[in-house]
Amino acid sequence: MVEISRLARWTALAADFMDVAVDTDTTIHLLDEMIDAIDPDDRMSAFFAKQLSLWYEEERRQTIARIQRGQRHAQREGKWVGQPPTGFTTDDEGYLIVDLEEWAGKGAVGTGSGSPFGGSYGWRRVPEPVLSPD
């Protein structure tokens, strides 16, 4: 059992898969779809499933495009996109802030391989906190 949306990342691949199943008299049972199965004896079921896979592929492309537009918009506003680097966290609005406990406790702050501000940063030593005897 499978969902067409899982097969339909690429329509051509999904169509080839369905053709092989039909050619080998293999029924593909579907979950949560408009059709119950792709039946080798019913060529229209394969035809309809291919049309659904085309629609799902386009839906996937549009979803990815919307996510990427949202990420670019957030980056233009100076917000952090993705996992914050070690020693940092984000506030409720998505802005990067220093995690003082982690910063002071580990003595090192690093970022991953990318930054929304351009460039790539490695690890750097952070001075140990100076505690006064007061």
C-alpha positions as a Markdown table, in Angstrom:
| # | Residue | x | y | z |
|---|---|---|---|---|
| 1 | Met | 0.0 | 0.0 | 0.0 |
| 2 | Val | 1.3 | 3.4 | -0.9 |
| 3 | Glu | 0.2 | 7.0 | -1.4 |
| 4 | Ile | 0.6 | 8.4 | -4.9 |
| 5 | Ser | 2.0 | 11.6 | -3.4 |
| 6 | Arg | 4.9 | 9.6 | -2.1 |
| 7 | Leu | 5.6 | 8.1 | -5.6 |
| 8 | Ala | 5.0 | 11.4 | -7.3 |
| 9 | Arg | 8.1 | 13.3 | -6.4 |
| 10 | Trp | 8.9 | 13.1 | -10.1 |
| 11 | Thr | 6.1 | 12.2 | -12.5 |
| 12 | Ala | 8.3 | 10.4 | -15.0 |
| 13 | Leu | 9.6 | 8.0 | -12.3 |
| 14 | Ala | 6.1 | 7.5 | -10.9 |
| 15 | Ala | 4.7 | 6.7 | -14.4 |
| 16 | Asp | 7.6 | 4.2 | -15.1 |
| 17 | Phe | 6.8 | 2.5 | -11.8 |
| 18 | Met | 3.1 | 2.3 | -12.6 |
| 19 | Asp | 3.9 | 0.9 | -16.1 |
| 20 | Val | 6.1 | -1.8 | -14.6 |
| 21 | Ala | 3.4 | -2.7 | -12.1 |
| 22 | Val | 0.8 | -3.0 | -14.9 |
| 23 | Asp | 3.1 | -4.9 | -17.2 |
| 24 | Thr | 3.9 | -7.4 | -14.5 |
| 25 | Asp | 0.2 | -7.8 | -13.4 |
| 26 | Thr | 0.9 | -6.2 | -10.0 |
| 27 | Thr | -1.8 | -4.3 | -8.3 |
| 28 | Ile | -0.8 | -1.2 | -6.4 |
| 29 | His | -3.1 | -0.5 | -3.5 |
| 30 | Leu | -3.5 | 3.1 | -2.6 |
| 31 | Leu | -4.1 | 4.9 | 0.6 |
| 32 | Asp | -6.1 | 8.1 | 1.0 |
| 33 | Glu | -6.6 | 8.6 | -2.8 |
| 34 | Met | -9.5 | 9.1 | -5.2 |
| 35 | Ile | -8.9 | 5.6 | -6.4 |
| 36 | Asp | -8.4 | 2.5 | -4.4 |
| 37 | Ala | -5.9 | 0.7 | -6.6 |
| 38 | Ile | -3.9 | 0.8 | -9.8 |
| 39 | Asp | -5.3 | -2.4 | -11.3 |
| 40 | Pro | -3.5 | -4.1 | -14.3 |
| 41 | Asp | -6.9 | -5.1 | -15.7 |
| 42 | Asp | -8.1 | -1.5 | -15.6 |
| 43 | Arg | -5.9 | 0.8 | -17.8 |
| 44 | Met | -8.0 | 3.9 | -16.7 |
| 45 | Ser | -6.8 | 3.4 | -13.1 |
| 46 | Ala | -3.2 | 3.8 | -14.2 |
| 47 | Phe | -4.1 | 6.7 | -16.4 |
| 48 | Phe | -5.9 | 8.5 | -13.6 |
| 49 | Ala | -3.1 | 7.7 | -11.1 |
| 50 | Lys | -0.5 | 9.3 | -13.6 |
| 51 | Gln | -2.7 | 12.4 | -13.7 |
| 52 | Leu | -2.8 | 12.5 | -9.9 |
| 53 | Ser | 1.0 | 12.1 | -9.8 |
| 54 | Leu | 1.4 | 15.0 | -12.2 |
| 55 | Trp | -0.7 | 17.2 | -9.9 |
| 56 | Tyr | 1.2 | 16.1 | -6.8 |
| 57 | Glu | 4.5 | 16.9 | -8.4 |
| 58 | Glu | 3.4 | 20.4 | -9.2 |
| 59 | Glu | 2.0 | 20.8 | -5.6 |
| 60 | Arg | 5.4 | 19.7 | -4.3 |
| 61 | Arg | 7.2 | 22.3 | -6.4 |
| 62 | Gln | 4.8 | 25.0 | -5.3 |
| 63 | Thr | 5.3 | 24.1 | -1.7 |
| 64 | Ile | 9.1 | 24.2 | -2.0 |
| 65 | Ala | 8.9 | 27.6 | -3.8 |
| 66 | Arg | 6.7 | 29.0 | -1.0 |
| 67 | Ile | 9.1 | 27.8 | 1.7 |
| 68 | Gln | 12.1 | 29.3 | -0.1 |
| 69 | Arg | 10.3 | 32.6 | -0.6 |
| 70 | Gly | 9.5 | 32.7 | 3.1 |
| 71 | Gln | 13.1 | 31.9 | 4.1 |
| 72 | Arg | 14.5 | 34.6 | 1.8 |
| 73 | His | 12.0 | 37.1 | 3.3 |
| 74 | Ala | 13.0 | 36.2 | 6.8 |
| 75 | Gln | 16.7 | 36.5 | 5.9 |
| 76 | Arg | 16.1 | 40.0 | 4.4 |
| 77 | Glu | 14.6 | 41.0 | 7.7 |
| 78 | Gly | 17.7 | 39.8 | 9.5 |
| 79 | Lys | 16.1 | 36.7 | 11.0 |
| 80 | Trp | 17.9 | 33.4 | 11.4 |
| 81 | Val | 16.7 | 30.6 | 9.2 |
| 82 | Gly | 17.4 | 27.0 | 10.3 |
| 83 | Gln | 19.1 | 25.6 | 13.3 |
| 84 | Pro | 20.9 | 28.3 | 15.4 |
| 85 | Pro | 24.6 | 27.9 | 15.8 |
| 86 | Thr | 26.1 | 26.6 | 19.0 |
| 87 | Gly | 26.0 | 29.2 | 21.7 |
| 88 | Phe | 23.0 | 31.0 | 20.2 |
| 89 | Thr | 19.3 | 30.7 | 20.2 |
| 90 | Thr | 16.5 | 32.6 | 18.6 |
| 91 | Asp | 13.8 | 34.8 | 20.2 |
| 92 | Asp | 10.1 | 34.5 | 19.5 |
| 93 | Glu | 10.5 | 36.6 | 16.3 |
| 94 | Gly | 13.3 | 34.6 | 14.9 |
| 95 | Tyr | 16.2 | 36.9 | 15.6 |
| 96 | Leu | 19.5 | 35.3 | 16.7 |
| 97 | Ile | 20.5 | 36.0 | 20.3 |
| 98 | Val | 23.5 | 34.8 | 22.4 |
| 99 | Asp | 22.7 | 32.0 | 24.8 |
| 100 | Leu | 24.7 | 33.3 | 27.8 |
| 101 | Glu | 24.7 | 30.1 | 29.8 |
| 102 | Glu | 26.0 | 28.0 | 26.9 |
| 103 | Trp | 28.5 | 30.8 | 25.9 |
| 104 | Ala | 29.9 | 31.1 | 29.4 |
| 105 | Gly | 29.9 | 27.4 | 30.2 |
| 106 | Lys | 31.6 | 26.1 | 27.1 |
| 107 | Gly | 34.0 | 28.9 | 26.3 |
| 108 | Ala | 33.5 | 28.5 | 22.6 |
| 109 | Val | 31.0 | 29.7 | 20.2 |
| 110 | Gly | 30.7 | 28.4 | 16.7 |
| 111 | Thr | 28.5 | 28.7 | 13.7 |
| 112 | Gly | 27.9 | 26.1 | 11.1 |
| 113 | Ser | 29.0 | 26.4 | 7.6 |
| 114 | Gly | 26.6 | 29.1 | 6.6 |
| 115 | Ser | 25.3 | 32.4 | 7.8 |
| 116 | Pro | 22.4 | 34.5 | 6.5 |
| 117 | Phe | 24.8 | 37.5 | 6.8 |
| 118 | Gly | 27.2 | 36.1 | 4.3 |
| 119 | Gly | 30.4 | 34.2 | 4.8 |
| 120 | Ser | 31.2 | 31.2 | 6.9 |
| 121 | Tyr | 32.5 | 31.3 | 10.4 |
| 122 | Gly | 34.5 | 28.7 | 12.4 |
| 123 | Trp | 35.0 | 28.2 | 16.1 |
| 124 | Arg | 36.5 | 31.0 | 18.2 |
| 125 | Arg | 37.5 | 31.1 | 21.8 |
| 126 | Val | 35.4 | 33.2 | 24.1 |
| 127 | Pro | 37.1 | 34.7 | 27.2 |
| 128 | Glu | 36.2 | 33.0 | 30.4 |
| 129 | Pro | 33.8 | 35.1 | 32.5 |
| 130 | Val | 35.4 | 37.2 | 35.1 |
| 131 | Leu | 33.6 | 36.8 | 38.4 |
| 132 | Ser | 34.2 | 39.5 | 41.1 |
| 133 | Pro | 34.4 | 38.3 | 44.7 |
| 134 | Asp | 31.4 | 40.6 | 45.7 |
